[in-house]
Amino acid sequence: MKTLLILFVGMLALSYPAKSNPEKRNSHNLVFQKLAGSWDEAIPLGNGMVGSLVWQKGDKLRFSLDRADLWDLRPMANIDFNKWKFKDIYQHWKDDQYLEVQKAFDEPYDRLPAPSKIPAGALEFEIKSLGKVKSISLDVEKALCTVLWENGTKLTTFVHAEQPVGWYKFENLFAPVIVSLVPPAYNRAGDRKQVDQSMSDLDQLGYPQGEIVREKNRITYDQKGWGEFSYQISTQFETGNKSQTGCWSISSANKGWPIAPKAESLVGEAMKNGIENSIKTHNAWWSKFWSQSAVEIPDTVLEKQYYLEMYKFGSAARADAPPISLQAVWTADNGKLPPWKGDFHHDLNTQLSYWPSYAGNQLNLEEGFLNWLWKLRPTFKKYTRDYFGTGGMNVPGVSTLEGEPMGGWIQYSFGQSVGAWLSQHFYLHWKFSMDRTFLKEKAYPWIKDVAIFLDEIADKSVPGKRKLIMSSSPEIYNNSRKAWFAETTNFDLALIRWTYEKSAEMADELGLPQEAKTWRQILSEWPELAVDSNSGFLFAPGFPFNESHRHFSHLMAFHPLGTIDFSNGEKDQEIIKHTLENLVKTTPDYWCGYSYSWLGNLYARAMDGEKAAETLRIFSENFCLPNSFHVNGEQHNKGYSKMKYRPFTLEGNFAFASGIQEMLLQSHTGVIKVFPAIPASWTNAKFENLRAQGAFLISAEKENGRVTKVHLFSEKGGNLRLENPFGATIKSDVEYRKEGNILLFDLKPGKHVNLKL
């Protein structure tokens, strides 16, 4: 992207890791004294398309291998839009016959093994003769995993940043290491027990066991899946002077997919090129990744967790790969299908996973999500016609790799405002990039389709007033009939109102006044949010927030949508304060880890740095495994949640990173604020190249409790509004105006501004 080139050239002097010392960088690494004994505590490596988990199973070193598009895509047998449409769901709910809906839509999701993400297989290495492991580490900066043995043997392994291959090299060997390729157990019956939301065993997929072909220095495994889907794993290795070097890859094929090289061919080409050349290009990609932005805060726990989250984001997201699913390229390696089938949950999970891409200045990696959504618009429009019977577009709340609905709790898997929340990512990409072509060709067309759908699905029986015939709020009241509300919930209403507000804003920007007028007229016909003077946001009119629940869906208007905000004045501030007080007062008994990550963002938006830091620390220390994986349940019995399970999902990790960014920089109101929500004890802190709305890159430094430096860079030009962080004394190398406490700059593209105390 052009924006990346501008940033890399124009801001290189400020970039990480060039200005960070090696000791500081090393503090972000993972270092253990022994190999993990379970897949979910393994060292994660990946590049958005393929991934590896490094751990020990029994007496063997194991690489659990994965590829993002390994999917069983058989259609859900229970979803019949000739029999079931939204109006039928409504009628069954209204007539108190909701049990029939649950049997049709929900029970099959739990009972049927597919559609589902599936694991690839594993490589295993005989390491018993090597003796005791001395250490295993992950170099976060270089995305390299190193295992050292007490006898001097060393293993270096990595997944190449841009190519669908992984490498491993043993050094100081006394004899070659025996390598095995271990396929998934498609032909061996599992125990049929549910483990951390892993509901089905692999043999239930009904696949014939694939064939392994072993040659002298090559092993290849071909597996046939459902329909015309197949995949191949291949590894090739060679021995040198006390060394052994190998490469692996995974390829996939299916009807209608582009024809791509098989794994065997990819590995052969990579081996010809050599591991040293591969390391050079791998390191170059990660060096550029880390140069995009950096943070430095005095809380070492939070800083390390932040860098581990951004490392995982760099390992899980690419512009040309499928979007981040529940586990991305680290599917469970326990003989079962992954938790919640490893699918794409759009009632929270995919959305939270991309929050750190914006301020974190990684818009190119976020494009994979948008590209996927855009490509699947025909599928989404057909789903909207078939199920809702309307024009426009909505998106299934739980979907396959190809965007087809998968069922599950129907209030959310077939929710009416799913497309609206996904619209925010198109909007944010435009606001943070100021890419007018993207606005015209993708962002506005997407949100316009969603606005048309919401217009047609609305109940307009009362002239000038709109509502939904029934509404939900993920995941309040779980999957009961009560989970449907007769009045429009704050969750749905916040997203609907946001959609029309932003549709009008985009139409204005594109010079479409009549369309903007239409959207504003529709907006005026929707009610205001339901608020109680004492407890803040309600679930829906007449339904106060009165039970502990993991999903803060009732306060969407505050965050992430920002239509209710501290900057709007005392009225909004009171609503926000009361809502957060009531949220905590109801106890966190049934919160998940991502609840704490989200709450950290909420406190940051409420300008409460103390609670933001405290909440994010609770997440880091109690809801993550030693390798930093978020596992939903509390792991140390300190009273932060009664949820004790450990299904690994990524949205909590990436929402944590966003929380740190919100503490350091905010721009959602149109005014850029540096260090808006940090604890008083953070007297020294800095960040470099965080991205603000308007396509501005911001760097700032705080020393001894005072902001001493701010650097502004304008990619596209425009009016920059900065809340004065200095006070009366400001040194600037460009002219500016003042409006109260706001500094105003009129900047041309490529302009730098240096401000000092």
TAVEN-V692877 format. One record per helix or strand of 3 or more residues. SS is the DSSP state (@ for helix, = for strand). FROM is the first residue (numbers start at 1). TO is the last residue. If there is no record, write none. Layout:
BEGIN
ss: <SS,SS>
from: <FROM,FROM>
to: <TO,TO>
END
This chain:
BEGIN
ss: <@,@,@,=,@,=,=,=,@,@,=,@,=,=,=,=,=,@,=,=,=,=,@,@,=,@,@,@,@,@,@,@,@,@,=,=,@,@,@,@,@,@,@,@,@,=,=,=,=,=,=,=,=>
from: <2,12,22,30,39,43,50,60,86,98,121,128,133,144,154,165,179,202,211,218,230,243,263,275,294,300,339,349,356,363,377,410,418,436,459,465,481,490,513,553,566,570,593,609,651,672,685,696,706,718,737,742,751>
to: <10,14,26,32,41,46,57,67,94,111,126,130,139,149,159,171,183,205,214,224,240,253,273,291,296,316,342,353,359,375,388,413,433,457,462,467,483,509,524,555,568,585,605,622,664,674,692,703,714,723,739,747,756>
END
